[in-house]
Amino acid sequence: MILSGLEIQNRLGDQILIDPYNSKQLNPNSYNLKLHNELLVYDNRVLDMRVPNSAHPITIPDEGLELEANRLYLGRTVEYTETQGLVPMLEGRSSIGRLGLFVHITAGFGDVGFKGYWTLEIFCVQPIRVYPGVEICQIFYHSIEGAYEEYRSGKYQNNQGIQTSLLYKDFSSQVLGVSGTQTPSRSTSPYSWTSRYFIPW
């Protein structure tokens, strides 16, 4: 079940925290979140899953910033959120999508108990000028059935800003071959994920 906008408002201070909160950003079944003025851009074109990837900050000025097509920008929401007993989800807004701007790349699923700012994986299909404070995405809430444990991961919980990928922390001897190199997986498909979805720089 997805909570209605009025129910989101009713549960503020109980199961839901959105800070700052403005009732004008409330929708029939979601709440709009704003874009912070800071972005991160990875320093290298080729990224490596197994190591930390360095990135540098970019500030979006009041007059806007033109984003390049086919380049990943990491942003974050202005709002800090906490959720108890519900599954928070993040999606782009229809008006944003119609401009060819993605606000997340498959990573819109939140965990029960998540606390922090939402990191946005921003990608545009053609150059676009973005502005700080624009209502760029929307958060909505699912109920959860059955027993559960709240999210307590040390990777992204209680974050204080934009976070680059911490996937490298998942790599261990359990997923490496005897020689210390990653064991390749076999696929019956004649096409790889990268060949189907490759995006040239």
N, C-alpha and C positions, 0 to 999 in steps of 0.2 A: 504494500500500500504506500502511495506517495502522499506526503502531507500537503494539505492545502496551504495557501499563503496565510490565511487567518490562523490556521493551526500552528504554523511556524511562529507567528507572532505570539500566540498563546503560550508556547513552550519556551520563550525567551527567558533566561534566568533560571531555567530548570534543566531541560535536556539540551538546550541550544544556547550558545553564546555567539553573537556577531558584534564585533567592536571595531569601528563605530557602527551604529545602527541608525538607519533612516527609513521611516515608514514609506517614503516616496519610492524606494527601491523594491518594495514588496510587490510580487506578481501573484496571479491566481494560484500558482502552485510552486513558486520558487522565489528567490531573492537575488537581485542583481548585485554583483561585486565589481569594484572599480580597479582599474589598472594603476599600480604604483609608478612613480616616475623613474625607477631604476630598472635597467635590464642588464643581463650578463650575456656575453658572447664568448664562445669557446675560441681559444687562441689558434688551435690547429684545425685544418679542414678534415683530417682523418682522425677519428676518435678511437680510443682503445678501451674496451670494456674492462680490462683487467687492471687498469691503473687509474689514478686520479687524473682528470683532464683539466688543465688550467683554463681559466676564463678571466676576462676583464670586464669591468662595469662600463655602462653607457647611461648617461642621464637623458631622459626625454625632456626637452625644454618646453615651456608653455606654448611656444609656436608650433610644436609638433616635431616629430622625427620620421623621416622616410625610411621604411624598412625595405631591405633588399629581398627580392624573390629568391626562393630556394636556399634560404639561410635560416638556421635555427637561432631564435632569441629566447632566453629564459627570463621570464618576468615574474611578478608576484602580485597578489591582491593587496589593496590598501587594508582590507579588513582582516582581522584576526578572528578565527573561529574555533569553537570547541563543541564537540558533540558527544552526548551520552545516550546509549540505548537506541541509537538510530544510525543508519548508514548514510553518510553525506556523499552526494554526487555532484560533479561539476560538469557543466556543458556550456558551449558557446551560445550567444544570443543569435536569433535569426537575422537581425539587422547586420551583425558582425559577419556572419557566415556569407551573407549575400555580397559582401565585399571581398570574398575569397580569403578571409583571415581565419586561421585555425588557432584556437587558444589552448588546445592540448592534443598530444599525439598518442592516442590510445590510453592515456593515463588520467581519466576523469573519475576513476573509482576511488572513493575514500574508505577508510576503515572506522569501525565503531570505536569511539574514544579518541579519535584524532584531535590534536590540539596544535594550532599553528597557523601560519599564513599558507596560502595555496601557491605553489610554484606553477607557473604557466609555461607550457612549451609552445611558443608562438611561432607560427610559420605562415607565410603568405604566398599565394600563387602568382601574384604580380605585385610590383612595388605599391606600397600604401603608406600614407602618413597617419601616424597614431599620436594620441595626445594623453598626457597624464590625467588621471581622474575619470577617464571615460568608463562607462559601465560596460565592461568587456565580456563578462560571463555571468552565469547564474548558478547558484547552489540550490539543490533540492534534497529532500530527505526521504529515505525509505524506512519503513519499519523492518524489524528483523525478527525472525521466528526461531525458537529453540534456544538452548543454552549457548553462550558465547563467551569469549575472553576479549577484553578490550585491547586495542592496539597499544603496544608498549615498546615498539621498535626504537632502538637508539639511533636509527639513521635519520628519520625525518620528524620524529615527535618533538614538540616544543621548539620548532625552528624559529629563528628570529629574522628571517629574510629569505632571499632566493637561495636555493640549494642546487648545485650541480649534481649529476648522477653519482650516487654512492654504490653503484652496482659492484664495483671492484671489491667491496667488503664481503660479497657473497662468494667470491672465489676462494676455494680451499682445496686441500689435498683430495677431498672427496669427489671433486669434479675434474681433477687433472689426471692425466695419464701417468704411468710409472716414470717416464722421462721428465715429467714436470711440465709438459705441454698439454694444452687442452685436447681432450679426446674428441675427435669429430663425430658428429652424429650422422647416421645414415638416413636417407630420405628416398621414398619410392616415387616421389613426384619428379617429373622431368624438369621442373622449374624450381628455382630457389626463390626464397622470399625476396632477396635483393634483386633478382632478375625481373620479378614481376612489379616491384614497387621502387625500382631504382630512380633516384632523383638526381640529375647531374648538377654539379656546382656551377 
